[in-house]
Amino acid sequence: MKAIINGRCIVPNDVGDFVVRDSLAVVFDDLIRAVLPLGDIDRTRISEVIDAGGLFVSPGFINIHIHGCNGFDTMDNSSIALVEISRFLPSTGVTSFLPTTMTMPLESIHSALRRIRQEMSQPAGEMRVDTLTTQDDQDISPRAKILGANVEGPYISSAYKGAQSEGNIRSPNFEEIADFIDVIKLITIAPEQIKSGNDFLQRCAKAGIIVSIGHSAADYETSLRAIQGGASHITHLFNAQTGLHHRKPGIVGTALDTEVVVELIADNIHVHPMLQRLVWKTKLHSQIVLITDSMRACGLSDGVYELGGQRVTVCGEQALLDDGTIAASIAPMNRVLAKFRANSGAKIAEVVELVTRNPATELGFYSKLGSLEVGKTADIVLFDEDFNIHSAWIGLNNN
């Protein structure tokens, strides 16, 4: 077993809220075996002591909405794409994620879901654990785990398609995804596309799939009915949806007026810092999840890239389609955390909850991961005050 000492541990307090505790040690192998005062460690059982040197010791981050990074995309027709995405993510603090599909031909989406299923079923082998300083060795570098799939489209609105391809938009049809209920954890729909008598929401709920409202022209009343019918999540709040108007509250009004979980792309491109601060003040903190929504250009330099069959030009921190539409982000998760903390005034432990406890709870995985507690998977990251990632450990799946 290993022990991390001299770190600032981010752990749940008596009521489950994350706080920073000094003078604790985290003992782990595949699982977290103990979180206890430094003086209580049984050194005879420790094979390696890691001195955190005052860095924050945190549960690994969970990214529930990511298309790609490091030159690869979930929709790439290649088995290596998911592997390379998984290898890159620990350098951003992400230890598990939901690869996210695009609005493309149905068979392309099905092929992506089959690849995700195959990668999820691969035997883990030895615990993939090492510091990021040796990540050039691809055989031992940690790989983020795939928890399932996020299906973004094709059941969306052409009026708010964003960077999605209009030619592949379809009406919601549960039969088209029925073969993948073991893979799909979250799906985005435009509720106005559901016709009377369509039981899509009810069948998703029965299958345990989270339904998210997004890429939608729905008004307040329509989106509220969808929530009352089973939708419980909002895809990248403020982006590609009806906004807040004093006579037409729209989807944003519904999100702020109900207990749905909302995603935020806190890259300061997709959502203004003031609105990030407003969400922090108005929503329960347990109902906010930070995402990257990143594309393949994340982690790479400026240039021309592809997203869902469309050309994207990246310059600085912005990615644009040829018509000027803001495309998926290029922000890594650790930078999203740093910006949201600066914008909201939240404490570091509070920000960490938004990418650990909150997504793990919503996905139904919090009993297994998402916090530094005994018995949970040893997904651990070390970072500094600016959320620069120094080390990552990823334990075997805790099934």
VORO-597327 format. One record per residue (C-alpha): residue in three letters; chain; x negated, y, z negated. Coordinates in Angstrom, 3 decimals. Each point is the difference from the previous one (the first is absolute). Last residue first. Layout:
# VORO-597327
+-----+-------+----------+----------+----------+
| res | chain |     east |    north |       up |
+-----+-------+----------+----------+----------+
| Ala |     A |        X |        Y |        Z |
...
+-----+-------+----------+----------+----------+
END
This chain:
# VORO-597327
+-----+-------+----------+----------+----------+
| res | chain |     east |    north |       up |
+-----+-------+----------+----------+----------+
| Asn |     A |   17.583 |   -2.914 |    9.066 |
| Asn |     A |   -2.895 |    2.127 |   -1.280 |
| Asn |     A |   -1.852 |    0.577 |    3.265 |
| Leu |     A |   -3.748 |   -0.189 |   -0.529 |
| Gly |     A |   -1.724 |    3.007 |   -1.461 |
| Ile |     A |   -1.149 |    3.169 |    1.750 |
| Trp |     A |   -2.778 |    2.112 |   -1.484 |
| Ala |     A |   -0.791 |    3.512 |    1.173 |
| Ser |     A |   -2.833 |    2.425 |   -0.658 |
| His |     A |   -0.911 |    3.688 |    0.341 |
| Ile |     A |    3.123 |    1.590 |    1.485 |
| Asn |     A |   -0.010 |    3.807 |    0.090 |
| Phe |     A |    3.205 |    1.011 |   -1.767 |
| Asp |     A |   -1.297 |    3.486 |   -0.813 |
| Glu |     A |   -0.358 |   -0.744 |   -3.730 |
| Asp |     A |   -1.904 |   -3.222 |    0.803 |
| Phe |     A |    1.127 |   -3.430 |    1.161 |
| Leu |     A |   -0.183 |   -3.647 |   -1.055 |
| Val |     A |    2.471 |   -2.477 |    1.471 |
| Ile |     A |    1.566 |   -3.198 |   -1.338 |
| Asp |     A |    2.147 |   -2.786 |    1.434 |
| Ala |     A |   -0.421 |   -2.716 |   -2.624 |
| Thr |     A |    3.420 |   -1.609 |    0.407 |
| Lys |     A |    2.118 |    0.330 |   -3.125 |
| Gly |     A |   -0.290 |   -2.272 |   -3.036 |
| Val |     A |   -1.095 |    2.688 |   -2.454 |
| Glu |     A |    0.897 |    3.505 |    1.099 |
| Leu |     A |   -1.779 |    2.527 |    2.183 |
| Ser |     A |    2.974 |    0.979 |    2.149 |
| Gly |     A |    1.473 |   -0.525 |    3.487 |
| Leu |     A |   -0.092 |   -3.774 |    0.244 |
| Lys |     A |    1.812 |   -3.201 |   -0.987 |
| Ser |     A |    3.035 |    1.019 |   -2.074 |
| Tyr |     A |    0.146 |    3.169 |    2.080 |
| Phe |     A |    0.599 |   -1.906 |    3.235 |
| Gly |     A |    3.690 |    0.690 |    0.607 |
| Leu |     A |   -0.586 |    2.322 |    2.955 |
| Glu |     A |    1.405 |    2.988 |   -1.885 |
| Thr |     A |   -2.054 |   -0.795 |   -3.093 |
| Ala |     A |   -3.250 |   -0.428 |    1.943 |
| Pro |     A |    0.686 |    3.248 |    1.885 |
| Asn |     A |    0.513 |    1.947 |   -3.244 |
| Arg |     A |   -2.672 |   -1.641 |   -2.169 |
| Thr |     A |   -2.849 |    0.468 |    2.456 |
| Val |     A |    0.080 |    2.841 |    2.528 |
| Leu |     A |    2.174 |    2.515 |   -1.879 |
| Glu |     A |   -1.339 |   -1.186 |   -3.359 |
| Val |     A |   -3.474 |    1.255 |    1.013 |
| Val |     A |    1.365 |    3.547 |    0.191 |
| Glu |     A |    1.189 |   -0.182 |   -3.602 |
| Ala |     A |   -3.380 |   -1.298 |   -1.206 |
| Ile |     A |   -1.762 |    2.874 |    1.792 |
| Lys |     A |    2.284 |    2.591 |   -1.578 |
| Ala |     A |    2.497 |    1.803 |    2.192 |
| Gly |     A |   -0.549 |    3.637 |    0.993 |
| Ser |     A |    2.092 |   -0.601 |    3.102 |
| Asn |     A |   -2.200 |    1.347 |    2.787 |
| Ala |     A |   -3.409 |   -0.932 |   -1.442 |
| Arg |     A |    1.200 |   -3.478 |   -1.013 |
| Phe |     A |    1.663 |   -0.452 |    3.376 |
| Lys |     A |   -3.207 |    0.933 |    1.770 |
| Ala |     A |   -2.167 |   -2.436 |   -1.959 |
| Leu |     A |    2.480 |   -2.830 |    0.395 |
| Val |     A |    0.267 |    0.521 |    3.765 |
| Arg |     A |   -3.808 |    0.058 |    0.161 |
| Asn |     A |   -0.188 |   -3.379 |   -1.747 |
| Met |     A |    2.598 |   -1.422 |    2.378 |
| Pro |     A |   -1.852 |    0.786 |    3.206 |
| Ala |     A |    1.452 |    2.790 |    2.168 |
| Ile |     A |    0.265 |   -0.483 |    3.767 |
| Ser |     A |    3.730 |    0.688 |    0.103 |
| Ala |     A |    2.609 |   -1.340 |    2.381 |
| Ala |     A |    0.896 |    2.337 |    2.844 |
| Ile |     A |    0.846 |    3.683 |   -0.124 |
| Thr |     A |    1.837 |    0.819 |    3.218 |
| Gly |     A |   -1.965 |    2.328 |    2.299 |
| Asp |     A |    1.327 |   -1.430 |    3.283 |
| Asp |     A |   -3.249 |   -1.941 |    0.561 |
| Leu |     A |    0.403 |   -1.676 |   -3.383 |
| Leu |     A |   -1.874 |    1.576 |   -2.897 |
| Ala |     A |   -2.317 |   -1.154 |   -2.819 |
| Gln |     A |   -1.216 |    2.603 |   -2.506 |
| Glu |     A |   -2.782 |   -0.164 |   -2.584 |
| Gly |     A |   -2.719 |    1.328 |    2.290 |
| Cys |     A |    1.052 |   -0.610 |    3.573 |
| Val |     A |    1.674 |   -3.254 |    0.964 |
| Thr |     A |    1.769 |   -0.364 |    3.343 |
| Val |     A |    2.638 |   -2.714 |    0.205 |
| Arg |     A |    1.021 |   -1.801 |    3.182 |
| Gln |     A |    3.115 |   -2.152 |   -0.224 |
| Gly |     A |    0.292 |   -3.794 |    0.234 |
| Gly |     A |    1.013 |   -0.338 |   -3.643 |
| Leu |     A |   -2.943 |    2.139 |   -1.094 |
| Glu |     A |   -3.086 |    0.449 |    2.181 |
| Tyr |     A |   -3.151 |    2.075 |   -0.533 |
| Val |     A |   -1.733 |    3.091 |    1.409 |
| Gly |     A |   -2.826 |    1.526 |   -2.016 |
| Asp |     A |   -1.093 |    1.345 |   -3.358 |
| Ser |     A |   -1.959 |   -2.430 |   -2.182 |
| Leu |     A |    1.032 |   -3.245 |   -1.707 |
| Gly |     A |    1.235 |   -1.004 |   -3.472 |
| Cys |     A |    3.656 |    0.348 |    0.946 |
| Ala |     A |    0.151 |   -0.005 |    3.814 |
| Arg |     A |    1.947 |   -3.276 |    0.018 |
| Met |     A |    3.090 |    1.651 |   -1.466 |
| Ser |     A |    0.812 |    1.036 |   -3.547 |
| Asp |     A |    3.457 |    0.103 |   -1.566 |
| Thr |     A |   -2.051 |    0.952 |   -3.104 |
| Ile |     A |    2.487 |   -0.715 |   -2.767 |
| Leu |     A |    0.840 |    1.459 |   -3.402 |
| Val |     A |    2.968 |   -1.549 |   -1.796 |
| Ile |     A |    2.413 |    2.090 |   -2.061 |
| Gln |     A |    3.000 |   -1.415 |   -1.889 |
| Ser |     A |   -1.864 |   -0.791 |   -3.246 |
| His |     A |   -0.862 |    3.701 |   -0.242 |
| Leu |     A |    3.686 |    0.817 |   -0.286 |
| Lys |     A |    0.654 |    2.517 |    2.748 |
| Thr |     A |    0.327 |    3.770 |   -0.440 |
| Lys |     A |   -3.388 |    1.260 |   -1.168 |
| Trp |     A |   -2.189 |   -2.369 |    2.019 |
| Val |     A |    2.236 |    0.544 |    3.040 |
| Leu |     A |   -0.422 |    3.772 |   -0.338 |
| Arg |     A |   -3.791 |   -0.342 |   -0.288 |
| Gln |     A |   -0.135 |   -1.975 |    3.247 |
| Leu |     A |    2.211 |    2.701 |    1.481 |
| Met |     A |   -2.474 |    2.704 |   -1.046 |
| Pro |     A |   -2.934 |   -1.994 |    1.409 |
| His |     A |    1.623 |   -0.012 |    3.478 |
| Val |     A |    0.830 |   -3.455 |    1.348 |
| His |     A |   -1.340 |   -1.662 |    3.164 |
| Ile |     A |   -3.280 |    1.905 |    0.177 |
| Asn |     A |   -0.734 |    0.415 |   -3.735 |
| Asp |     A |   -1.099 |   -3.680 |   -0.054 |
| Ala |     A |    2.610 |   -0.946 |   -2.610 |
| Ile |     A |    2.001 |   -2.389 |    2.168 |
| Leu |     A |    2.860 |   -0.481 |   -2.465 |
| Glu |     A |    2.262 |   -3.025 |   -0.341 |
| Val |     A |    3.243 |    0.243 |   -1.940 |
| Val |     A |    1.650 |   -2.530 |   -2.309 |
| Val |     A |    3.746 |    0.502 |   -0.245 |
| Glu |     A |    1.549 |    1.309 |   -3.221 |
| Thr |     A |    2.306 |    2.556 |    1.610 |
| Asp |     A |    0.221 |    3.779 |    0.483 |
| Leu |     A |   -3.560 |    0.624 |    1.199 |
| Ala |     A |    0.184 |   -2.703 |    2.659 |
| Thr |     A |    3.517 |    1.019 |    1.048 |
| Gly |     A |   -1.125 |    3.597 |    0.444 |
| Val |     A |   -2.958 |   -1.148 |    2.101 |
| Ile |     A |    2.379 |   -2.114 |    2.087 |
| Gly |     A |    2.109 |    3.029 |    0.871 |
| Pro |     A |    1.056 |    2.731 |   -2.440 |
| Lys |     A |    2.075 |    1.819 |    2.645 |
| Arg |     A |    1.411 |    3.201 |   -1.485 |
| His |     A |   -3.110 |    1.080 |   -1.921 |
| His |     A |   -2.278 |   -1.774 |    2.445 |
| Leu |     A |   -2.408 |   -2.812 |   -0.917 |
| Gly |     A |   -1.422 |   -1.918 |    2.938 |
| Thr |     A |    1.279 |   -2.668 |    2.370 |
| Gln |     A |   -2.635 |   -2.658 |    0.641 |
| Ala |     A |   -3.324 |   -0.589 |    1.757 |
| Asn |     A |   -2.183 |    1.214 |   -2.898 |
| Phe |     A |    1.493 |    1.548 |   -3.143 |
| Leu |     A |   -0.398 |   -3.236 |   -2.049 |
| His |     A |   -2.276 |   -2.614 |    1.601 |
| Thr |     A |    2.574 |   -2.828 |    0.163 |
| Ile |     A |    2.724 |    0.284 |   -2.641 |
| His |     A |    0.850 |   -3.014 |   -2.167 |
| Ser |     A |    3.022 |   -1.642 |   -1.609 |
| Ala |     A |    2.402 |   -0.977 |    2.801 |
| Gly |     A |    2.718 |   -2.274 |   -1.425 |
| Gly |     A |    3.458 |    1.189 |    1.002 |
| Gln |     A |    0.055 |    2.936 |   -2.437 |
| Ile |     A |   -3.292 |    1.026 |    1.552 |
| Ala |     A |    1.507 |   -0.257 |    3.491 |
| Arg |     A |    3.012 |    2.018 |   -1.127 |
| Leu |     A |   -2.350 |    2.715 |   -1.268 |
| Ser |     A |   -1.809 |    0.049 |    3.357 |
| Thr |     A |    3.280 |    0.534 |    1.810 |
| Glu |     A |    1.209 |    2.709 |   -2.393 |
| Tyr |     A |   -3.260 |    1.939 |    0.022 |
| Asp |     A |   -0.319 |    0.015 |    3.797 |
| Ala |     A |   -1.692 |   -2.724 |    2.010 |
| Ala |     A |   -2.412 |    1.025 |    2.746 |
| Ser |     A |   -2.436 |   -2.782 |   -0.909 |
| His |     A |   -3.635 |   -0.976 |    0.328 |
| Gly |     A |    0.447 |   -1.251 |   -3.574 |
| Ile |     A |    2.250 |   -1.717 |   -2.491 |
| Ser |     A |   -1.642 |   -2.992 |   -1.658 |
| Val |     A |    1.447 |   -3.463 |   -0.519 |
| Ile |     A |   -1.919 |   -2.228 |   -2.422 |
| Ile |     A |    0.208 |   -3.633 |    1.116 |
| Gly |     A |    1.069 |   -2.539 |   -2.645 |
| Ala |     A |    1.837 |   -2.233 |    2.477 |
| Lys |     A |    3.391 |    0.756 |   -1.596 |
| Ala |     A |   -0.776 |    3.722 |    0.135 |
| Cys |     A |   -0.945 |   -0.255 |    3.662 |
| Arg |     A |    3.247 |   -1.842 |    0.715 |
| Gln |     A |    2.051 |    2.702 |   -1.736 |
| Leu |     A |   -1.704 |    2.824 |    1.850 |
| Phe |     A |    0.385 |   -1.656 |    3.416 |
| Asp |     A |    3.699 |   -0.814 |   -0.479 |
| Asn |     A |    1.141 |    1.728 |    3.211 |
| Gly |     A |    3.787 |    0.387 |   -0.232 |
| Ser |     A |   -0.034 |    3.682 |    0.900 |
| Lys |     A |   -3.145 |    0.922 |    1.900 |
| Ile |     A |   -3.431 |    0.441 |   -1.541 |
| Gln |     A |   -1.918 |    2.592 |    2.043 |
| Glu |     A |    1.014 |    2.794 |   -2.412 |
| Pro |     A |   -2.050 |   -1.843 |   -2.623 |
| Ala |     A |   -3.320 |    0.668 |    1.787 |
| Ile |     A |   -2.051 |   -2.979 |   -1.112 |
| Thr |     A |   -3.355 |   -0.729 |   -1.631 |
| Ile |     A |   -0.830 |   -3.521 |   -1.220 |
| Leu |     A |   -1.804 |   -1.194 |   -3.134 |
| Lys |     A |   -1.241 |   -3.385 |   -1.247 |
| Ile |     A |    0.002 |   -1.895 |    3.290 |
| Val |     A |   -1.992 |   -3.249 |   -0.080 |
| Asp |     A |    2.316 |   -2.698 |   -1.364 |
| Ile |     A |    2.944 |    1.737 |    1.673 |
| Phe |     A |   -1.726 |   -0.545 |    3.332 |
| Asp |     A |    2.352 |   -2.297 |    1.923 |
| Ala |     A |    2.949 |    2.277 |   -0.782 |
| Ile |     A |   -1.604 |    3.030 |    1.663 |
| Glu |     A |    1.938 |    0.073 |    3.285 |
| Glu |     A |    3.043 |   -1.585 |   -1.650 |
| Phe |     A |    0.232 |    3.058 |   -2.253 |
| Asn |     A |    0.886 |    2.271 |    2.898 |
| Pro |     A |   -0.421 |    3.754 |   -0.451 |
| Ser |     A |    0.448 |    1.868 |    3.304 |
| Arg |     A |   -3.139 |    0.283 |    2.112 |
| Ile |     A |   -2.796 |    2.499 |    0.727 |
| Asn |     A |   -2.603 |   -1.305 |    2.474 |
| Gly |     A |    0.160 |    2.800 |    2.554 |
| Glu |     A |   -0.249 |    2.661 |   -2.687 |
| Ser |     A |   -3.567 |   -0.964 |   -1.020 |
| Gln |     A |   -0.776 |    1.042 |   -3.584 |
| Ala |     A |   -2.155 |    3.057 |   -0.783 |
| Gly |     A |    2.961 |    1.919 |   -1.420 |
| Lys |     A |    3.193 |   -1.855 |    0.972 |
| Tyr |     A |    2.261 |    2.582 |   -1.594 |
| Ala |     A |    2.573 |    0.529 |    2.755 |
| Ser |     A |   -0.716 |   -3.467 |    1.427 |
| Ser |     A |    1.389 |   -1.469 |   -3.208 |
| Ile |     A |   -1.354 |   -3.179 |   -1.596 |
| Tyr |     A |    0.437 |   -3.767 |    0.052 |
| Pro |     A |   -3.327 |   -0.757 |    1.750 |
| Gly |     A |   -1.317 |    0.874 |   -2.488 |
| Glu |     A |   -2.483 |    0.126 |   -2.845 |
| Val |     A |   -0.315 |   -3.617 |   -1.175 |
| Asn |     A |   -2.186 |   -0.200 |   -3.122 |
| Ala |     A |   -1.543 |   -3.439 |   -0.292 |
| Gly |     A |   -1.093 |   -2.255 |   -2.857 |
| Leu |     A |   -2.384 |    0.116 |   -2.956 |
| Ile |     A |   -3.195 |    0.036 |    2.079 |
| Lys |     A |   -3.088 |   -0.082 |   -2.209 |
| Ala |     A |   -2.870 |    2.481 |    0.304 |
| Arg |     A |   -3.290 |   -1.616 |    0.881 |
| Pro |     A |   -3.036 |    0.237 |   -2.268 |
| Ser |     A |   -3.456 |   -0.179 |    1.618 |
| Ile |     A |   -1.638 |   -3.401 |   -0.318 |
| Asp |     A |   -0.105 |   -1.264 |    3.575 |
| Gln |     A |   -0.028 |    3.468 |    1.556 |
| Asp |     A |   -3.361 |    0.897 |   -1.496 |
| Asp |     A |    0.075 |    3.703 |    0.803 |
| Gln |     A |    2.176 |    0.334 |   -3.107 |
| Thr |     A |   -3.010 |   -0.123 |   -2.292 |
| Thr |     A |    0.474 |    3.488 |   -1.509 |
| Leu |     A |    3.703 |   -0.719 |   -0.181 |
| Thr |     A |   -0.503 |   -2.116 |   -3.082 |
| Asp |     A |    0.900 |   -3.649 |    0.269 |
| Val |     A |    2.896 |   -2.350 |   -0.351 |
| Arg |     A |    1.739 |   -2.358 |    2.343 |
| Met |     A |    0.949 |   -2.840 |   -2.314 |
| Glu |     A |   -0.861 |   -3.231 |    1.730 |
| Gly |     A |    2.381 |   -1.385 |    2.602 |
| Ala |     A |    3.138 |    2.051 |    0.628 |
| Pro |     A |    1.782 |   -2.616 |    2.065 |
| Gln |     A |    1.711 |    1.633 |    3.006 |
| Ser |     A |    3.770 |    0.231 |   -0.320 |
| Met |     A |    0.207 |    3.810 |   -0.115 |
| Glu |     A |   -2.125 |    0.199 |    3.163 |
| Gln |     A |    2.410 |   -2.319 |    1.826 |
| Arg |     A |    3.063 |    1.948 |   -1.140 |
| Ile |     A |   -1.577 |    3.257 |    1.147 |
| Arg |     A |   -0.817 |   -1.540 |    3.374 |
| Arg |     A |    3.589 |   -1.242 |    0.329 |
| Leu |     A |    1.297 |    3.457 |   -0.905 |
| Ala |     A |   -2.182 |    1.568 |    2.694 |
| Ser |     A |    1.318 |   -2.469 |    2.579 |
| His |     A |    3.574 |    0.793 |   -1.043 |
| Ile |     A |   -0.660 |    3.723 |    0.441 |
| Ser |     A |   -1.502 |   -0.594 |    3.440 |
| Glu |     A |    2.984 |   -2.210 |    0.883 |
| Leu |     A |    2.379 |    2.808 |   -0.964 |
| Pro |     A |   -1.651 |    2.531 |    2.285 |
| Met |     A |   -1.539 |    2.856 |   -2.033 |
| Thr |     A |    1.231 |    2.157 |   -2.864 |
| Met |     A |   -2.981 |   -0.462 |   -2.299 |
| Thr |     A |   -1.165 |   -2.527 |   -2.608 |
| Thr |     A |   -1.457 |    0.635 |   -3.442 |
| Pro |     A |   -2.564 |   -2.153 |   -1.781 |
| Leu |     A |    1.151 |   -0.101 |   -3.646 |
| Phe |     A |   -2.942 |    0.411 |   -2.363 |
| Ser |     A |   -2.288 |   -1.353 |   -2.712 |
| Thr |     A |   -3.367 |    1.074 |   -1.435 |
| Val |     A |   -0.003 |    3.640 |    1.092 |
| Gly |     A |   -2.754 |    2.074 |   -1.643 |
| Thr |     A |   -1.064 |    1.731 |    3.234 |
| Ser |     A |   -3.079 |   -2.219 |    0.452 |
| Pro |     A |    2.328 |   -2.898 |   -0.844 |
| Leu |     A |    1.931 |    0.764 |    3.241 |
| Phe |     A |   -2.712 |   -0.748 |    2.561 |
| Arg |     A |   -0.099 |   -3.778 |   -0.302 |
| Ser |     A |    3.773 |   -0.387 |    0.122 |
| Ile |     A |    0.203 |    2.118 |    3.165 |
| Glu |     A |   -2.687 |   -2.206 |    1.539 |
| Val |     A |    1.879 |   -3.187 |   -0.872 |
| Leu |     A |    3.304 |    1.414 |    1.229 |
| Ala |     A |   -1.556 |    0.847 |    3.367 |
| Ile |     A |   -1.889 |   -3.310 |    0.439 |
| Ser |     A |    3.089 |   -2.003 |    0.954 |
| Ser |     A |    0.461 |    2.130 |    3.092 |
| Asn |     A |    2.995 |    1.435 |    1.818 |
| Asp |     A |   -0.417 |    3.341 |   -1.754 |
| Met |     A |    3.281 |    0.986 |   -1.668 |
| Thr |     A |   -1.493 |    0.194 |   -3.508 |
| Asp |     A |   -2.619 |    2.423 |    1.320 |
| Phe |     A |   -3.815 |    0.044 |    0.118 |
| Gly |     A |   -2.666 |    2.684 |    0.498 |
| Asn |     A |   -0.966 |    0.419 |   -3.665 |
| Cys |     A |    3.630 |    0.423 |   -1.070 |
| Gly |     A |    3.499 |   -1.317 |    0.634 |
| His |     A |    3.740 |    0.288 |   -0.240 |
| Ile |     A |    0.249 |    0.647 |   -3.743 |
| His |     A |    3.086 |    0.268 |   -2.185 |
| Ile |     A |    0.079 |   -2.000 |   -3.259 |
| Asn |     A |   -3.514 |    0.901 |   -1.121 |
| Ile |     A |   -0.787 |   -1.565 |   -3.386 |
| Phe |     A |   -2.935 |    1.370 |   -2.026 |
| Gly |     A |   -2.150 |   -2.266 |   -2.163 |
| Pro |     A |    0.502 |    0.281 |   -3.750 |
| Ser |     A |   -2.278 |    2.665 |   -1.419 |
| Val |     A |   -3.324 |    0.456 |   -1.750 |
| Phe |     A |   -0.927 |    3.702 |    0.080 |
| Leu |     A |   -3.734 |    0.653 |    0.076 |
| Gly |     A |   -1.904 |    0.727 |   -3.215 |
| Gly |     A |   -3.044 |   -2.101 |    0.854 |
| Ala |     A |    2.004 |   -3.012 |    1.140 |
| Asp |     A |   -2.585 |   -2.391 |   -1.446 |
| Ile |     A |    0.720 |   -3.444 |    1.411 |
| Val |     A |   -0.864 |   -2.935 |   -2.282 |
| Glu |     A |   -0.438 |   -3.380 |    1.679 |
| Ser |     A |    0.372 |   -3.604 |   -1.165 |
| Ile |     A |    2.156 |    0.793 |   -3.039 |
| Arg |     A |    1.111 |   -2.888 |   -2.265 |
| Thr |     A |   -2.798 |    0.360 |   -2.556 |
| Arg |     A |    0.664 |    3.734 |   -0.112 |
| Asp |     A |    3.291 |   -0.483 |   -1.846 |
| Ile |     A |    1.237 |    3.574 |    0.351 |
| Asp |     A |    1.529 |    1.592 |   -3.116 |
| Gly |     A |   -2.428 |    2.919 |   -0.223 |
| Leu |     A |    1.132 |    1.391 |    3.352 |
| Pro |     A |    3.611 |    0.274 |   -1.107 |
| Leu |     A |    2.304 |   -2.226 |    2.048 |
| Val |     A |    1.437 |   -0.682 |    3.425 |
| Ala |     A |   -0.222 |   -3.766 |    0.423 |
| Arg |     A |    0.254 |   -2.800 |    2.557 |
| Ile |     A |    0.832 |    1.981 |    3.152 |
| Leu |     A |    0.286 |   -2.645 |    2.676 |
| Asp |     A |   -2.362 |   -1.414 |    2.600 |
| Asp |     A |   -2.782 |    0.631 |   -2.527 |
| Phe |     A |    0.609 |    2.770 |   -2.461 |
| Val |     A |   -0.946 |    1.881 |   -3.175 |
| Val |     A |    0.872 |    3.706 |   -0.128 |
| Ala |     A |   -1.717 |    1.892 |   -2.829 |
| Leu |     A |    1.462 |    2.919 |   -1.908 |
| Ser |     A |   -1.851 |    2.925 |   -1.559 |
| Asp |     A |    2.067 |    2.625 |    1.851 |
| Arg |     A |    3.717 |   -0.180 |    0.711 |
| Val |     A |    1.690 |    1.925 |    2.786 |
| Val |     A |    3.796 |   -0.218 |    0.128 |
| Phe |     A |    2.539 |   -1.775 |    2.194 |
| Asp |     A |    3.609 |   -0.119 |   -1.179 |
| Gly |     A |    1.227 |   -3.437 |   -1.087 |
| Val |     A |    1.748 |    0.959 |   -3.239 |
| Asp |     A |   -2.824 |   -1.146 |   -2.299 |
| Asn |     A |   -2.678 |    1.439 |    2.284 |
| Pro |     A |   -0.918 |   -1.420 |    3.404 |
| Val |     A |   -3.687 |    0.056 |    0.992 |
| Ile |     A |   -2.420 |    2.264 |    1.863 |
| Cys |     A |   -3.411 |   -0.863 |   -1.451 |
| Arg |     A |   -2.667 |    2.701 |   -0.250 |
| Gly |     A |   -3.074 |   -2.173 |    0.413 |
| Asn |     A |   -2.865 |   -0.911 |   -2.320 |
| Ile |     A |    0.487 |   -3.745 |    0.546 |
| Ile |     A |    1.174 |   -2.289 |    2.801 |
| Ala |     A |   -0.281 |   -3.669 |   -0.957 |
| Lys |     A |   -0.499 |   -2.980 |    2.296 |
| Met |     A |    0.961 |   -3.628 |   -0.530 |
+-----+-------+----------+----------+----------+
END
